[in-house]
Amino acid sequence: MLSVKGLRVSYDEIPALMDVSLEVQEGELVALVGSNGAGKSTFLKTVAGLLRPDRGEITFEGESLVGLPPYEVVRKGIALVPEGRRLFYRMSVYENLLTGATIQRDPRVREETLAEVYEMFPRLKERAHQRAGTLSGGEQQMLAIGRALMSRPRLLMLDEPSLGLMPLLVDSILEALQRLNRERKMTILLVEQNVREALEIAHRGYVLQSGRIVLEGTGEELLASDLIRKAYLGI
């Protein structure tokens, strides 16, 4: 579904990603893990059209995404839940969700999708007319995910969805993503600081260090690897 080959991205001529290659097959939940500053967010922003690569290929369902503006990437079927949620805090939960459905012109489709989001996150329905800025951290993350789902993406990308959340809420968010993948067959690319939790739910994973992919494999294989155990699990 998503194929990235030889991707290089720089900030002011300083490379952030170097020859990164990664694939996500339809129906997979793939984790991209690594330390802070490794280039994980840069990778997602580049796929989403927010950054332009120096070189490399990014194809989605056989079509190139390189050079497309972000709104066209969304129209192709990719949604990004950004780090820090980036909600419209003065707007209501309902209004925030509608901003994610701007590419859906059929009101029936919007209402159907809204009902699906409320079914997945009942708390959002309870808070529908509450300002987003007054929600708890966990509720705000649910809203950020729900907003992305309103575009009915075929690939959902998430950048550190557990950031700043209590451990119990982290488990809840990751379980919701696992259900979304398992029950609704949503293809997911997950960037996550909680390496163990991410790899436990992932079909496959990639390890990014200093802008390069240094290891890849199934979630189980990576959890058992010396690199992951020593560098990220403290074992």
MARGUKE-90223 format. One line per 3 residues: their letters; for each residue x, y, z of N, C-alpha, C. Coordinates in steps of 0.02 Angstrom, whole numbers, always signed. Layout:
<recs>
a> X,Y,Z,X,Y,Z,X,Y,Z  ...
</recs>
This chain:
<recs>
mls> +41,-60,+0,+0,+0,+0,+43,+63,+0  +87,+70,+52,+134,+125,+55,+204,+98,+43  +239,+129,-3,+308,+108,-17,+353,+170,-18
vkg> +404,+170,+24,+452,+225,+27,+521,+196,+12  +556,+227,-35,+621,+201,-55,+673,+257,-60  +730,+248,-26,+786,+294,-32,+770,+365,-12
lrv> +729,+374,+40,+706,+441,+59,+760,+480,+95  +773,+540,+71,+819,+586,+104,+784,+653,+115  +786,+678,+177,+755,+741,+194,+804,+781,+236
syd> +809,+846,+222,+856,+889,+258,+820,+952,+284  +849,+979,+338,+830,+1044,+364,+890,+1090,+356  +883,+1141,+313,+939,+1187,+300,+1003,+1150,+284
eip> +997,+1101,+240,+1053,+1061,+214,+1082,+1012,+265  +1050,+1009,+324,+1071,+960,+374,+1025,+900,+368  +1051,+841,+350,+1007,+784,+338,+973,+759,+401
alm> +907,+747,+395,+868,+718,+450,+850,+646,+436  +841,+629,+371,+829,+560,+350,+878,+544,+293  +907,+484,+296,+957,+466,+246,+942,+396,+218
dvs> +920,+395,+156,+908,+332,+120,+861,+285,+159  +806,+313,+182,+757,+273,+220,+710,+238,+173  +702,+173,+183,+654,+133,+144,+608,+96,+193
lev> +544,+95,+177,+494,+66,+222,+433,+48,+181  +400,-7,+201,+338,-27,+168,+284,-43,+219  +222,-26,+201,+164,-44,+241,+114,-77,+194
qeg> +98,-140,+209,+50,-177,+168,-21,-164,+193  -69,-172,+149,-139,-161,+168,-158,-207,+225  -190,-178,+275,-214,-217,+332,-163,-225,+388
elv> -102,-200,+379,-50,-206,+430,-54,-150,+481  -27,-165,+540,-12,-114,+590,+65,-116,+597  +97,-63,+573,+170,-60,+572,+193,-5,+620
alv> +243,-21,+661,+270,+27,+709,+338,+52,+685  +348,+117,+692,+413,+148,+678,+438,+176,+744  +491,+147,+771,+514,+166,+838,+585,+191,+835
gsn> +604,+227,+887,+671,+255,+891,+673,+310,+943  +732,+333,+960,+739,+384,+1011,+717,+453,+985  +710,+501,+1030,+693,+569,+1010,+748,+596,+964
gag> +726,+630,+910,+774,+658,+863,+798,+610,+810  +770,+549,+810,+792,+500,+760,+766,+514,+691  +712,+553,+686,+683,+570,+621,+614,+541,+609
kst> +583,+515,+661,+518,+482,+652,+464,+531,+631  +460,+589,+664,+409,+638,+646,+423,+667,+577  +486,+676,+561,+505,+701,+494,+480,+653,+441
flk> +486,+588,+454,+463,+539,+406,+388,+546,+394  +348,+549,+447,+276,+554,+439,+257,+620,+404  +289,+674,+423,+273,+739,+391,+289,+738,+317
tva> +341,+702,+298,+359,+698,+227,+308,+657,+188  +287,+601,+216,+235,+561,+183,+171,+602,+176  +155,+641,+228,+93,+681,+229,+96,+742,+184
gll> +154,+757,+155,+159,+814,+111,+177,+879,+145  +193,+876,+210,+211,+937,+246,+284,+956,+236  +324,+908,+217,+394,+920,+200,+409,+890,+132
rpd> +454,+921,+96,+473,+896,+30,+541,+861,+34  +545,+800,+9,+609,+764,+13,+661,+791,-36  +724,+780,-18,+779,+797,-64,+780,+747,-122
rge> +768,+685,-104,+764,+632,-155,+728,+572,-125  +712,+525,-168,+678,+464,-146,+608,+459,-175  +579,+401,-165,+512,+387,-191,+464,+374,-134
itf> +403,+402,-141,+348,+388,-95,+288,+371,-138  +266,+310,-137,+207,+290,-176,+154,+261,-131  +92,+276,-147,+35,+251,-110,-14,+220,-159
ege> -24,+156,-152,-66,+118,-198,-44,+130,-270  +22,+131,-280,+51,+136,-346,+59,+206,-374  +36,+257,-338,+40,+326,-361,+89,+366,-319
slv> +130,+407,-352,+180,+447,-317,+147,+503,-276  +173,+512,-216,+149,+567,-173,+197,+626,-172  +257,+617,-199,+308,+669,-196,+284,+732,-232
glp> +286,+788,-197,+267,+851,-226,+194,+869,-216  +153,+822,-191,+83,+837,-181,+73,+878,-117  +28,+928,-118,+14,+965,-56,-24,+920,-7
pye> -24,+937,+57,-55,+895,+107,-129,+878,+94  -168,+926,+69,-238,+911,+58,-248,+859,+3  -202,+856,-45,-207,+805,-97,-188,+737,-69
vvr> -140,+735,-22,-121,+672,+10,-181,+645,+49  -218,+689,+82,-278,+668,+118,-329,+640,+69  -337,+673,+12,-385,+649,-38,-365,+580,-65
kgi> -300,+566,-66,-277,+500,-88,-294,+445,-39  -308,+465,+25,-328,+415,+74,-282,+407,+133  -241,+459,+147,-195,+456,+204,-213,+511,+253
alv> -217,+493,+317,-230,+542,+370,-176,+538,+422  -154,+596,+448,-102,+600,+499,-131,+628,+563  -120,+592,+618,-135,+618,+685,-68,+647,+710
peg> -61,+713,+712,+5,+742,+726,+24,+738,+800  +88,+743,+812,+112,+747,+881,+84,+810,+914  +61,+803,+976,+33,+861,+1010,-40,+875,+993
rrl> -70,+832,+952,-142,+833,+936,-164,+889,+890  -140,+951,+902,-156,+1008,+858,-231,+1017,+848  -268,+1017,+902,-340,+1027,+898,-356,+1102,+893
fyr> -419,+1117,+876,-445,+1185,+879,-478,+1192,+948  -441,+1219,+995,-462,+1214,+1065,-523,+1256,+1082  -536,+1308,+1045,-595,+1350,+1059,-658,+1322,+1027
msv> -649,+1274,+982,-706,+1244,+949,-730,+1183,+987  -792,+1163,+975,-820,+1105,+1010,-791,+1040,+982  -803,+986,+1018,-784,+920,+995,-815,+906,+927
yen> -879,+920,+921,-916,+908,+858,-885,+948,+801  -870,+1012,+814,-841,+1055,+761,-772,+1031,+741  -732,+1008,+789,-667,+981,+773,-673,+920,+728
llt> -720,+877,+744,-730,+817,+704,-750,+835,+632  -792,+885,+625,-814,+904,+558,-756,+931,+516  -706,+962,+548,-649,+987,+509,-611,+930,+475
gat> -617,+870,+503,-584,+813,+473,-622,+783,+415  -683,+808,+404,-725,+779,+351,-735,+826,+292  -689,+874,+285,-698,+924,+233,-696,+895,+163
iqr> -663,+837,+154,-660,+807,+87,-723,+765,+72  -764,+755,+124,-826,+716,+114,-884,+763,+98  -905,+763,+36,-958,+809,+15,-1028,+780,+25
dpr> -1032,+715,+33,-1097,+683,+43,-1114,+686,+117  -1167,+723,+137,-1184,+729,+208,-1201,+662,+240  -1227,+615,+201,-1243,+549,+229,-1180,+512,+249
vre> -1128,+519,+208,-1064,+488,+225,-1034,+519,+288  -1039,+585,+293,-1014,+619,+353,-1049,+595,+416  -1114,+589,+412,-1153,+567,+470,-1137,+495,+488
etl> -1129,+453,+438,-1111,+383,+450,-1043,+378,+484  -996,+417,+459,-928,+416,+487,-928,+444,+558  -966,+496,+569,-971,+525,+636,-999,+473,+685
aev> -1050,+436,+663,-1079,+384,+706,-1027,+330,+722  -985,+314,+674,-933,+264,+685,-881,+288,+735  -863,+353,+730,-815,+382,+777,-844,+383,+847
yem> -907,+402,+853,-940,+403,+919,-946,+332,+948  -955,+283,+905,-959,+214,+928,-891,+191,+955  -837,+212,+922,-770,+193,+945,-751,+231,+1008
fpr> -769,+295,+1011,-752,+337,+1069,-816,+368,+1097  -854,+331,+1136,-917,+356,+1163,-909,+421,+1203  -851,+431,+1233,-839,+492,+1272,-845,+554,+1229
lke> -826,+549,+1165,-831,+606,+1120,-904,+625,+1108  -947,+576,+1105,-1019,+591,+1096,-1046,+626,+1157  -1024,+603,+1216,-1045,+635,+1278,-1021,+707,+1282
rah> -964,+721,+1252,-933,+788,+1256,-942,+827,+1191  -988,+808,+1149,-994,+835,+1081,-996,+912,+1079  -1029,+943,+1127,-1036,+1016,+1126,-990,+1052,+1175
qra> -942,+1014,+1201,-893,+1042,+1246,-832,+1066,+1207  -802,+1121,+1229,-742,+1147,+1196,-685,+1096,+1201  -649,+1088,+1147,-595,+1039,+1146,-541,+1055,+1198
gtl> -530,+1119,+1211,-479,+1139,+1258,-494,+1120,+1330  -555,+1102,+1345,-574,+1084,+1413,-573,+1008,+1425  -557,+970,+1373,-554,+897,+1379,-490,+876,+1416
sgg> -491,+816,+1444,-431,+787,+1473,-382,+768,+1417  -320,+752,+1436,-271,+733,+1386,-292,+673,+1346  -319,+623,+1380,-342,+563,+1346,-399,+577,+1298
eqq> -446,+619,+1320,-502,+636,+1278,-480,+676,+1217  -431,+719,+1226,-405,+758,+1170,-372,+712,+1119  -337,+660,+1143,-306,+613,+1095,-359,+574,+1058
mla> -412,+554,+1092,-468,+521,+1059,-496,+566,+1004  -503,+630,+1020,-530,+678,+972,-484,+686,+912  -418,+688,+924,-371,+694,+868,-375,+634,+822
igr> -382,+574,+851,-389,+514,+810,-456,+514,+774  -508,+533,+810,-575,+535,+779,-577,+584,+721  -545,+642,+729,-544,+691,+675,-510,+663,+613
alm> -456,+626,+623,-421,+595,+565,-466,+543,+532  -503,+505,+572,-546,+453,+545,-604,+482,+505  -621,+545,+517,-677,+575,+482,-665,+582,+407
srp> -602,+578,+386,-587,+581,+314,-591,+512,+282  -609,+462,+322,-613,+393,+299,-549,+370,+264  -493,+375,+300,-428,+358,+268,-421,+283,+258
rll> -379,+265,+210,-360,+195,+201,-294,+181,+238  -256,+234,+252,-196,+229,+293,-199,+283,+346  -196,+261,+409,-195,+307,+466,-125,+309,+495
mld> -95,+369,+498,-29,+377,+527,-35,+416,+592  +0,+393,+643,-5,+425,+709,+65,+441,+735  +74,+503,+759,+138,+525,+784,+134,+532,+860
eps> +163,+484,+896,+166,+485,+969,+97,+495,+1002  +49,+451,+989,-18,+462,+1018,-20,+456,+1094  +30,+424,+1125,+30,+416,+1198,+66,+472,+1234
lgl> +94,+521,+1198,+135,+573,+1228,+96,+611,+1281  +123,+612,+1342,+94,+651,+1395,+36,+619,+1431  +20,+556,+1414,-37,+523,+1445,-16,+477,+1501
mpl> -61,+467,+1549,-49,+419,+1603,-47,+349,+1574  -10,+302,+1607,-3,+234,+1580,-70,+201,+1565  -120,+210,+1608,-186,+179,+1596,-217,+205,+1531
lvd> -209,+270,+1518,-237,+300,+1458,-197,+279,+1396  -132,+269,+1405,-90,+244,+1350,-117,+176,+1328  -129,+132,+1375,-155,+66,+1359,-222,+71,+1322
sil> -264,+117,+1345,-330,+126,+1314,-324,+149,+1241  -280,+196,+1228,-271,+222,+1160,-242,+168,+1115  -192,+132,+1138,-161,+80,+1096,-209,+22,+1084
eal> -250,+7,+1134,-301,-46,+1124,-352,-24,+1072  -370,+40,+1072,-417,+66,+1022,-387,+60,+952  -322,+73,+945,-290,+67,+880,-288,-6,+857
qrl> -275,-51,+905,-274,-122,+888,-343,-145,+866  -396,-122,+899,-464,-139,+878,-479,-111,+809  -457,-51,+797,-469,-18,+733,-437,-59,+677
nre> -378,-84,+690,-342,-125,+641,-374,-193,+633  -391,-224,+688,-416,-293,+687,-488,-297,+663  -531,-253,+689,-602,-258,+675,-623,-220,+612
rkm> -591,-165,+598,-610,-124,+541,-558,-127,+484  -507,-169,+494,-456,-180,+442,-421,-116,+421  -415,-69,+468,-381,-6,+453,-305,-18,+451
til> -273,+5,+399,-200,+2,+394,-171,+60,+434  -122,+44,+478,-97,+94,+525,-20,+95,+524  +7,+156,+523,+79,+167,+533,+86,+207,+596
lve> +117,+177,+647,+119,+205,+714,+190,+224,+734  +199,+288,+749,+261,+312,+780,+246,+319,+854  +286,+286,+896,+269,+283,+967,+331,+279,+1011
qnv> +331,+319,+1064,+388,+321,+1111,+388,+260,+1157  +330,+231,+1169,+326,+171,+1210,+342,+110,+1166  +406,+94,+1162,+430,+44,+1114,+399,-24,+1127
rea> +400,-46,+1189,+373,-113,+1204,+299,-118,+1185  +259,-68,+1206,+188,-70,+1193,+173,-68,+1118  +211,-27,+1081,+200,-21,+1009,+216,-86,+974
lei> +272,-117,+991,+292,-179,+956,+249,-238,+977  +219,-235,+1036,+175,-289,+1057,+112,-293,+1015  +89,-236,+989,+28,-236,+949,+42,-235,+874
ahr> +105,-223,+854,+122,-216,+783,+134,-283,+749  +113,-287,+686,+131,-345,+646,+206,-343,+629  +229,-284,+609,+299,-274,+592,+323,-207,+619
gyv> +389,-200,+623,+416,-137,+648,+482,-119,+615  +499,-56,+619,+563,-29,+595,+593,+12,+651  +660,+8,+657,+696,+48,+707,+735,+102,+670
lqs> +723,+164,+688,+756,+221,+656,+807,+251,+705  +868,+257,+684,+920,+288,+724,+959,+337,+682  +963,+399,+707,+1002,+451,+673,+985,+456,+599
gri> +920,+451,+584,+898,+460,+515,+903,+400,+470  +922,+342,+497,+929,+282,+457,+890,+224,+488  +862,+181,+446,+832,+119,+469,+888,+70,+485
vle> +892,+48,+548,+946,+3,+568,+922,-68,+582  +856,-77,+586,+831,-144,+601,+757,-146,+581  +735,-204,+557,+665,-214,+541,+648,-287,+553
gtg> +583,-300,+562,+561,-369,+574,+491,-369,+603  +468,-427,+623,+403,-430,+656,+409,-399,+725  +351,-383,+754,+353,-356,+822,+388,-402,+870
eel> +374,-466,+866,+405,-515,+911,+481,-518,+900  +502,-517,+837,+574,-519,+822,+610,-459,+850  +581,-400,+844,+614,-340,+868,+616,-339,+944
las> +563,-361,+977,+563,-363,+1050,+617,-410,+1077  +633,-461,+1038,+683,-509,+1059,+754,-489,+1039  +761,-436,+999,+827,-417,+974,+869,-384,+1029
dli> +934,-392,+1025,+979,-361,+1074,+975,-285,+1072  +969,-257,+1011,+966,-185,+1005,+907,-155,+1043  +848,-183,+1033,+788,-158,+1067,+794,-169,+1142
rka> +815,-228,+1161,+819,-245,+1232,+867,-201,+1270  +924,-185,+1240,+974,-144,+1274,+960,-70,+1268  +942,-47,+1208,+935,+25,+1196,+869,+54,+1220
ylg> +815,+14,+1218,+749,+42,+1231,+712,+9,+1290  +730,-51,+1307,+695,-86,+1361,+736,-91,+1425  +800,-72,+1420,+842,-74,+1479,+857,-143,+1506
i> +858,-192,+1461,+870,-261,+1482,+941,-281,+1465
</recs>
